[in-house]
C-alpha cells in the first residue's frame, strides 16, 4: 500500500493544476486547503512545509515535494498506470521532460518580464533569451495537435493547459489560434471542469471568510 499523499492547495493558484492532475490520475489524496486571503501560506505551519510560502506542495510518506514542475513529475511517475508520463526509454520521454521544464525556466520568466515591461537580462545571463522566441516555440509545439506530445495526452498538458488558460485570460500573451484551440480542448476535459467548479466554490468561501 502506498503512503498517503497530502496535497497543499489554494484555489486560483498554480496548485489548481496539480488538483487537476490528481483528478486525471485518479490519485487518492488528502487535501489541506490554505486560505491565502487570510495569509495562511505565510504562517509558521505552512512555512515549515515550504519556506517560500508557495503552493503547490505534496507530502508522500517521507518525501516532501515543492515547486510546480517537480510535483507534476513526481505524481505522474507515481501512477504509471494512468499513462500520463512517458516512461524512461519511451521516445516521448525527452520531449515530455523538455516541456515540463521549459514552462518554469523559459515561458514564465519571459511572460513576467513582458507583463512588467522590463527588458530581459543580457543574452548570456537570460534564462530564456527573448519573449517572441519563447512564444514561437510554444506555438510550434501546439500546432500539430491535439496535445503537446501530439496524439498523447500527458501531465505536460495539465501544466500547459492550466498555464495558457490563465495567461491568455489575463491577456499576458497573444490569443494565437493554436493556443486558443489547445486551451479550449483542455477546458472541455471532465477533470478540468470538475476542478474549476470546485475551486470556484472554495475561492468564494475564502473571500467570504476574509471579508467576515
C-alpha positions, 0 to 999 in steps of 0.5 A, a space after each residue: 500500500 502506498 503512503 498517503 499523499 497530502 496535497 497543499 492547495 489554494 484555489 486560483 493558484 498554480 496548485 489548481 493544476 496539480 488538483 487537476 492532475 490528481 483528478 486525471 490520475 485518479 490519485 487518492 489524496 488528502 487535501 489541506 486547503 490554505 486560505 491565502 486571503 487570510 495569509 495562511 501560506 505565510 504562517 509558521 505551519 505552512 512555512 515549515 512545509 515550504 519556506 517560500 510560502 508557495 503552493 503547490 506542495 505534496 507530502 508522500 510518506 517521507 518525501 516532501 515535494 515543492 515547486 510546480 514542475 517537480 510535483 507534476 513529475 513526481 505524481 505522474 511517475 507515481 501512477 504509471 498506470 494512468 499513462 500520463 508520463 512517458 516512461 524512461 526509454 519511451 521516445 516521448 520521454 525527452 520531449 515530455 521532460 523538455 516541456 515540463 521544464 521549459 514552462 518554469 525556466 523559459 515561458 514564465 520568466 519571459 511572460 513576467 518580464 513582458 507583463 512588467 515591461 522590463 527588458 530581459 537580462 543580457 543574452 548570456 545571463 537570460 534564462 530564456 533569451 527573448 519573449 517572441 522566441 519563447 512564444 514561437 516555440 510554444 506555438 510550434 509545439 501546439 500546432 500539430 495537435 491535439 496535445 503537446 506530445 501530439 496524439 498523447 495526452 500527458 501531465 505536460 498538458 495539465 501544466 500547459 493547459 492550466 498555464 495558457 488558460 490563465 495567461 491568455 485570460 489575463 491577456 499576458 500573451 497573444 490569443 494565437 489560434 493554436 493556443 486558443 484551440 489547445 486551451 479550449 480542448 483542455 477546458 472541455 476535459 471532465 477533470 478540468 471542469 470538475 476542478 474549476 467548479 470546485 475551486 470556484 466554490 472554495 475561492 468564494 468561501 475564502 473571500 467570504 471568510 476574509 471579508 467576515 
